[in-house]
Amino acid sequence: MTGSEPCDACGDPIEEALARTVQLNVDRSEVDSQRLCPSCFADWIERYRTEMQPQARGDDEIRGDSDIIVD
């Protein structure tokens, strides 16, 4: 296989055409970069969706600026 490198998550070799790169940037500086196979990428997307999805709030809770933090 030409152009195959290991997945950063599971270590299985992946073809370049199937690889997905996930990059985390903070203030335009790269903090992390991962090269993932399609299966690990799908797992990463699901984990991101689950962890970043706002938690359900009760109807009696005020929805306002209470989550905004200003230094």
Contacts in CASP RR format, 6 or more apart in sequence:
PFRMAT RR
TARGET T0000
AUTHOR 0000-0000-0000
METHOD contacts of the structure
MODEL  1
MTGSEPCDACGDPIEEALARTVQLNVDRSEVDSQRLCPSCFADWIERYRT
EMQPQARGDDEIRGDSDIIVD
1 13 0 8 1.000
1 15 0 8 1.000
3 15 0 8 1.000
3 16 0 8 1.000
4 13 0 8 1.000
4 14 0 8 1.000
4 15 0 8 1.000
4 16 0 8 1.000
5 13 0 8 1.000
5 14 0 8 1.000
5 16 0 8 1.000
5 19 0 8 1.000
5 35 0 8 1.000
6 12 0 8 1.000
6 13 0 8 1.000
6 14 0 8 1.000
7 13 0 8 1.000
7 14 0 8 1.000
7 19 0 8 1.000
7 35 0 8 1.000
7 36 0 8 1.000
7 37 0 8 1.000
7 40 0 8 1.000
8 34 0 8 1.000
8 35 0 8 1.000
8 36 0 8 1.000
8 40 0 8 1.000
9 34 0 8 1.000
9 36 0 8 1.000
9 37 0 8 1.000
9 40 0 8 1.000
9 43 0 8 1.000
9 44 0 8 1.000
10 37 0 8 1.000
10 39 0 8 1.000
10 40 0 8 1.000
12 37 0 8 1.000
14 35 0 8 1.000
14 36 0 8 1.000
14 37 0 8 1.000
14 38 0 8 1.000
18 37 0 8 1.000
18 38 0 8 1.000
19 35 0 8 1.000
19 36 0 8 1.000
19 37 0 8 1.000
20 35 0 8 1.000
20 36 0 8 1.000
20 37 0 8 1.000
20 38 0 8 1.000
20 41 0 8 1.000
21 33 0 8 1.000
21 34 0 8 1.000
21 35 0 8 1.000
21 36 0 8 1.000
22 32 0 8 1.000
22 33 0 8 1.000
22 34 0 8 1.000
22 36 0 8 1.000
22 41 0 8 1.000
22 44 0 8 1.000
23 30 0 8 1.000
23 32 0 8 1.000
23 33 0 8 1.000
23 34 0 8 1.000
24 30 0 8 1.000
24 31 0 8 1.000
24 32 0 8 1.000
24 33 0 8 1.000
25 31 0 8 1.000
34 44 0 8 1.000
36 44 0 8 1.000
57 63 0 8 1.000
END
